[in-house]
């Protein structure tokens, strides 16, 4: 295996790690968005209750 082959292999491994990290971050972002939407929905409901009192 030449130095070039070793570098290519290392780059592929690093790219794979980056892709896994990006997928993980995307999943975390989806969770955060869902939590924010739930919180926003709750705030709207609370505001409606306050107005109707």
N, C-alpha and C positions, 0 to 999 in steps of 0.2 A: 504494500500500500504506500503510495507516494504521499508527500506532504500535502499536495493539492487535494488528494482524496480524503485525507484526515480533516482538512479544513472544511471541505464540503460536508462531510459527515457531521462535524461539530456545528456548522451553520444550520443543518437540517434539524439537529436536536434542539438548538436554541430557538429556532422558528416554531417547533412543536411546543416548546415550553411557553413561548409568547402567545401562541394561539390558545392554549389551555387557560392561561391567565386572563386573556381577553374574554373568553367564554364565561369564566368565573365572575369577572367584573360585570359583564353584561347581565348575568343572572342576579347578582347583588343589586344592580341598578333597577331591574324589574321589580324586585322585592321592595326597594325603597319607594319606587313610584306607586306601587299598590298601597303601601302604608300611608303615603302622603295623600292619595286619593281617598282612602278610608277616613283619615283625619279631617280632610277638607269636607267630606260628606257629613261627618259628625258635626263639624262647626256650622255648616249650613242648617242642619236640623236643629241644633241648639239655638241658632239665631232666629229661626222660624218660631220656635217655642217661646222665645223671649218676646217676639213681636206680637204673638197671638194672646199673650197673658194680659 
